């Protein structure tokens, strides 16, 4: 998960990814394909974005609860 308050950019990225906007309660605020060399603004209430390769979470419904674990 990448913390964000405004949005993310994919400048310099070579391949598409999937992004899931997350709220403070780790609830999905929506998912979208992240295409290279674009800027994506976060919806209100976003604390971070979960980026995955391919379309693993492409159809994740809005409001889905995610379990986020810190692997550090």
Residue pairs with C-beta under 8 A, 6 or more apart in sequence:
1 22
1 48
1 49
1 50
1 68
2 8
2 48
2 49
2 50
2 51
3 47
3 48
4 42
4 46
4 47
4 48
4 49
5 42
5 46
5 47
6 41
6 42
7 39
7 40
7 41
7 42
8 19
8 34
8 39
8 40
8 42
8 49
8 51
9 38
9 39
9 40
10 17
10 34
10 35
10 36
10 37
10 38
10 39
10 40
11 37
11 38
11 39
12 36
12 37
13 34
13 36
13 37
14 36
15 36
15 53
16 33
16 34
16 35
16 36
16 54
17 33
17 34
17 51
17 52
17 53
17 54
18 31
18 32
18 33
18 34
18 51
18 52
18 53
18 54
18 55
18 56
18 57
18 58
19 31
19 32
19 33
19 34
19 40
19 49
19 50
19 51
19 52
20 28
20 30
20 31
20 49
20 50
20 52
20 57
20 60
20 66
21 28
21 29
21 30
21 31
21 42
21 43
21 46
21 48
21 49
22 28
22 29
22 46
22 47
22 48
22 49
22 50
22 66
22 68
23 29
23 45
23 46
23 47
24 45
24 47
25 65
26 65
26 66
26 67
26 68
27 63
27 64
27 65
27 66
28 60
28 61
28 62
28 63
28 64
28 65
28 66
29 43
29 45
29 46
29 62
30 43
30 62
31 57
31 58
31 59
31 60
32 40
33 55
33 58
34 40
34 51
42 49
50 57
50 66
50 68
